[in-house]
Amino acid sequence: MSEAAWPSPRRAWGFIALLFLAGLFSVIDRTVLNVVVDPVRHDLAISDQQIGLLQGLAFGLFYAFMGLPMGLLADRKSRRNLVMAGIALWSLATIASGLAQSFGQIFTARLLVGLGEAALSPAAISLIADLFPPERRGPPLSIFMLGQSLANGLAIALTGLILAHAASGAFAGLPLVGVLVPWRLAFVLFGSCGILVAALMLFCREPERRGSVDHVAAIPGKDELHFLIAHRAVLVPLYLGFAVCFAVVYGAAAWAPAMLIRQFGATPAFFASFLGPVSLAFAALGPLLGGWLLDRSMRAGKPLARFTILALVPVCAIPAELAVLAGHLPLAALLVASSGTAFAVLGIVMLATLQSIVPPRMRGAAVALTLVLNTVIGATLGPLAVASITERVFGDPAMVGWSIASFALPALGVGMALYAMARRNIRRDAELMDLLGA
């Protein structure tokens, strides 16, 4: 029996619109804490170290280690329901963060934010693969990733607006939220928007899974592990290349603002008026460019071109990691922001490649493994490596820009080499070449 027709464009793009909003609020809800550090510290009487735990360990613990179970669920259960439940959970947890009265309460809430968000990407990427045929997946994947790319800048801007308006009494007298202090109000408003997105998911219908999904191993993860081992020559360097490159993303993002302040005398006003808007522009360009490159390679009948893109894109991030060499502040900030385009392209092409070279029943788990490795390797190694080089090698906080370059350039070289290895090895793997359509 032939497969059913693809979902109508209206139905498919309606789903993408909600996934875009889900991705947008997922990043806003996890990063709003970064904008309200001082009022949270004051109201809850907690230390900087405890704030650091809330930003890193509390969110990342479940986000990393629940990623694979969520991916396995996405390959077996309703992906729409999984996304809807995840949005509802992290949104309620964001509201709970705004109502927390102690460190323990907000730590628990942040754990649940990570747990809910772990469900989104594996299920969403798998849904996109069944909403659109291969030659049309670039734009919807780009739109989904665009929401996450823009969210950091929007979180800063929207939180600032909420804090400013709350301080002027704009919300006074409103039921429920009118009595909240500004930082608590920001959490509650963002979480409430997520609840609305989850409710709208009820109007979407789960698309039919493409390909053969009849066989599912009795032991969850067994088939996925066998597939990874059987094709390790391609998949291991592919995953590690992505994780190493994203160690650069996390490391540079953590310390580039400090570099601009210490090396070039940047001020918060400069971040708001120049770095923020420029970063948004580069972040918006990346997913669109990545989608265009994907579709162009498919139309040209060159599915292996995506491996070439993966191996070459890290070169485009090198100028950003050398921003310390810029002669003046605007140029340095422009270089820092430019990495948003390069790494967004890398993410788009990587996720699309995974969806093409794994069986349909493993798509959720394939994406979930990237979340695990990028969180455990990237988020842990990147910022710590840069800080360690600054303290232990240079011994001077003003040298942090050189620490970024010292870590990032070799790491990008390793990432490029791993992607080149994956490209070479896939030519020898008949099953993956067949899945890729090459």
Secondary structure, DSSP 8 states (H G I E B T S, - for coil): --------HHHHHHHHHHHHHHHHHHHHHHHHHHHSHHHHHHHHT--HHHHHHIIIIIHHHHHHHTHHHHHHHHTTS-HHHHHHHHHHHHHHHHHHHHH--SHHHHHHHHHHHHHHHTTHHHHHHHHHHHHS-GGG-HHHHHHHHHHHHHHHHHHHHHHHHHHHHHHTTTTTT-TTTTTS-HHHHHHHHHHHHHHHHHHHGGG-------S------SSTTHHHHHHHHHTHHHHHHHHHHHHHHHHHHHHHHHHHHHHHHHHH---HHHIIIIIHHHHHHHHHHHHHHHHHHHHHHHHTT-TTHHHHHHHHHHHHHHHHHTGGG-SSHHHHHHHHHHHHHHHHHHHHHHHHHHHHHS-GGGHHHHHHHHHHHIIIIIIHHHHHHHHHIIIIII--GGGHHHHHHHHHHHHHHHHHHHHHHHHHHHTT-HHHHHHHT-
